[in-house]
Amino acid sequence: MNLEKFLKIMDSGKEVIAGSKEQQFMHGLSQEALKITMELNNKYHTGEEIRMLMERLTGKKIDESFSIFPPFYTDCGKNIKIGKNVFINSACMFQDQGGIEIGDGTLIGHNVVFVTLNHNMKVEDRGNIVPKPIKIGKNVWIGANVTVCQGVEIGDGAVIAAGAVVNKNVEKNTVVGGVPAKFIKKIEE
């Protein structure tokens, strides 16, 4: 198992069986992510140092316009794609095995959680996981304490009100809020 093969499996949405080589590889990635996030979170770093740590974490180039206020948590890191001019506030948790894509100009508030894995509902298979990606459009504003569930797409220009639980797609240029998140209003352009 290598990273490329693992990400291909995760991106396929195929169920990952408990104890499989895929799940064991995932555990190894989690250990690497823990080391990097511990380094990120436990002392002061310049913006450039933070970008370098995020590049190690994601395995991808991070644009110099990117900004984050640690602490930041993830249990994988390798399936995160971050656009330009993205800001992530403190104490966010990205469970990214299923894939998280963040569009240019997106603002992410304190304590936001992105969840891309779910478990099989059958008791005997509950240890199995099912990945589905989260896709965030451009110029999205996600308020503090929001949870975005697996498989959700958030359209360009959308606003997610603080404390919302987003379990369905969000149309572009709309405001949603609540638990579960519901349409509040259209944003006038």
N, C-alpha and C positions, 0 to 999 in steps of 0.2 A: 504494500500500500504506500502510495506517495501522495503529496499534497494535491497535485493536479487530478489524480484519480478520485481522491476523497471529495474534492470540491465538485467534481462532475456528478458524483453520486448525490451529494447534498442538493445540488441545483436541479436534479431530476425529480425531487420530491418523493423518491422511493423510500419506503419504510426501512429503517435501520434496526436490525434485530439485536436485542440485548446480548452482550457478550461476543458479538461478531468482530471481525478484524476492523471493520469500519468504526465501530464503537470504541474499540481499543485505540485506534489511531486518534479518534476524537479526544480521548482522555489524554494522550500525549500532547496534543495541541493545547488542551486546557492547562497543562502544567507549564508549558512555554508561555502562554498568555498570563498566567499568574505571576511568573517571574518578571515579565516586562511591566505589567501593571503595578506590581509592588515597587519596582524602580521608579516608575512614573509618579506614583502617589505618595511616596514617603520622603521626598525632599524637593526643594525648590529647583525648577528648571527654567531656562530661558525659552522663548518661543521656538527658537531653532532646535534646541535640545528636545523639546516636546515633539516637534515634527519628526525628528530622527527616531525617537522612541515609537511614535505611531507608525512610521514606515517599517520598523522592525516588527511591530505587532501585526500589521495588516499585510506585509509583504508587498506593498504598493507605494508608489510615489505619492506624497502628500503635498498639495500645493502650498506655497508660502503664505497664501491668504488665509489658510486654516487657523482656527484658534480654539483652544479648549481650556477650561478651568478644571484641573484635577480636584478630587479623585475621579477616576474613570475606571469602569469595570467591564470585563468581557471574559467569557469562558472559551473563546476561540481566537477571534481577531482576524483570521485569514479570509473571512468571507464578508468583509466590510469594504464598501467603495464609497469614498468621500469626494464630493465635488469641490469647486472653488468657493471661497468666501463663506464657508460653513463655520458656524460657532456652536460649540457644545458646552453647556454650563456644567457645574459640578455635580458629582454623585450620580451620573447616569450609568445604566447597566444595559449592555448590548449582548444579547444571546444570539450570536450571528451565524451559527452553523448553517442555517437555512438561507442565509444571504440578506444583507442589509445594504441598500443603495440609497445614498443621500444626495439629492440634487443641489446644484449651485445655489448659494444665497440662503440656505436653510438655517434657521435659528432653533436650537433645541434647549429647552429650559432645564432647571434643576430636577434631579431625581427621575428623569424620564427612563422608562424601561421599554426595550424592544425585545419581543419574544418570537423567535422563529421556529421553535420546536414545540411539538405537542406529543403526548403519549397515546398509545393505542388504548382504546376504551375497554377492551376485553381484559378482565382481571388477569387471566393466564398469560396475556401478552403485554401487560402494562409497562414492562421495562423497555419495550420497543418504542422508538421515536419516529415521528413523521416531520420532516423539514418542509417549510414553505417560506418564501422570501417576503421581506417588507421592502416596498419601494416608495421613497419619498421624492416628490417632484421638486421643482425649482421654487425658491422664494417662499418656502413653507415656514410657518411659525408654530412650533409645538410648545405649549405652555408647561409649567412645572407640574411634576407628579403625574404625568400622562403615561398610560400603558398602551402600547400599540401591539396588537396580537398578530400572529403569523398569517401570511397570505394577504395582508392589507396593502393597498396602494392608495397613497395620498396625492391628490392632484396638485398641480402648480398653483401657488398663491394661496393655498388653504391655510386656515388657522384652526388649531386644535386647542380648545379652552383648557385651562389648568384642571387637573384631576380627572380628565376624561379617560375612559377605557374604550379604545377604538378597535372594534372587532369586525368592521365592514369597511369597504372602500369609501373614500371621501372624494367628492367631486372637486374640481379645480375652483378656486376663488369662492369657497364657501367657509363658513364658520360652523364647527360642530362642537358639542360638549355633552357632558353627562355620562352616566353609567347605565347601560352602554351609550356610547356617543350617538347623538342624534343631530340632524340638521337644525341650525339656529337661524342662519340668514345667509343670503348671497352677498358677496363683497362687490360693491360697485366699482367698476374700473374707471 
